[in-house]
């Protein structure tokens, strides 16, 4: 059986992410979607969106994602305090994830968003936006 290069790259990329990181990522995305879905977010102001994002980024789910990312993508085992916190927040902002969920629009499914996240982690010379 022959596999395309694209398929093999996807399999390789998924194998590079730890199960802990994948679980933490899925958990945070699920929490965010649930938080925005539970309220009438579309009528709220931009300031309310920023406040809600700030609260989400203070949750245990976000901290678990930070820790899992640090363990999976550490630079020579150097622990840089707060580096991943800002990088993660920027990822969700630049991809439009928060705004899309806030507005009730369709967002990438979690697995596609996870693949985009890994691609962004693996390249540091480009901005990661949709």
N, C-alpha and C positions, 0 to 999 in steps of 0.2 A: 504494500500500500504506500502510495506517495502522498506526502503532505506538502502544502504550499509553504513558502518561506514566511508568509504573513501568519499562517496558523502556528508554525513552529515558534515564531517570535512571541506570539501571544502566550503559548504554553510556557515558554522559558520565562517570560515576564511574570506570569502568575506564580511560577514556582519560586521566584526570587522574594516574593512577599511572604513574611511569616504569617502563620495562621493567627497569631496574636494581633498583628497589625491589621489584617483583613477584618477580624472580628471587631476590633476597636473602631475601625473606619465605618463598618456597617452599622454599628451601634450608634455612633454619633450622627450619621446621616438619618437613621431612623428616628432618633430623638428629635432632631431638628424638624423633620417633616411632621412628626406628631405635634410638636409644640406650635408650629405655624398653622397646622390644620385644625387644632383645637379651638382656635380663636378666629374672629373675623379680621384677619390680618390685612385684607385688601383695603380696608377703609382707614387704616392707621397711617400716620405720617412717616416720613423718612427718619425723623428723630426717634419715633417709637420702634422702628426697625433696628436702628443702631443700638438702642437700649436692649432690645430682645437678643440681638446677636451678642452683645456684651455679656448678658446673663448666660447664654448658651456656652460661650467660650470660658465661662468660669465653672462649668459643671464637671463632675467626676468623669463623665464620658469623654469630654474634650481633653482633660488631663491624661486619661488613659491612652488616648490617641497620640498625644504628645510623647508620652513615655514609650509607647510601642514604636513610634517612628524613630525616636532617638536610638533605640536598641537595634532597629533594622538598618538604619542608615547613618550610623555613627562614623565620624571621620577619625580613623585611627584610635578608636575608643576614647576620644576626648568628649567629655560631657560639657556642652556649652549651654549654660542656664538660659532659658527663655528663647533660644534660637528657634526651635521648632514651633513654639507658641505663635510667634509672629508669622512664620512661614505658612503654617496651617491656616491661620486666619486669612492671610493673603490669598491662599489657594481658593478657599471657599468664596471670597469676595471677587477675585479676578475671573473665576469661571461663571460668575453670575448665579451661583447656587442659592445663596441667601435671598437675592432679589426674586428669583424665579419661584422659590417656595413661598415667599412672602406674598407674591402676587397670585399664587394659585396656578401658575403656569406649569406645563409639563417640564420636567427636568430629566437629565440623563438618568437612566436606571442606575442603581447603585453599583453594579458590576462595571459599567462603562465609566462611571465617575471614578471608581477605584483604579481602573486602568490609566485614566488620565492623571490621577494622583501619582501613581508610580512613575509615569513618564516624566512628570514635572520634577519628581525627586531625583531622577537619574540625570537630568540635564540642568545645569545651573547657569547657563548662559542665555537662556531665553525666558521671556515672560510666559507664564502658563495661563492662557485665556482661551475661551471658546471662540 
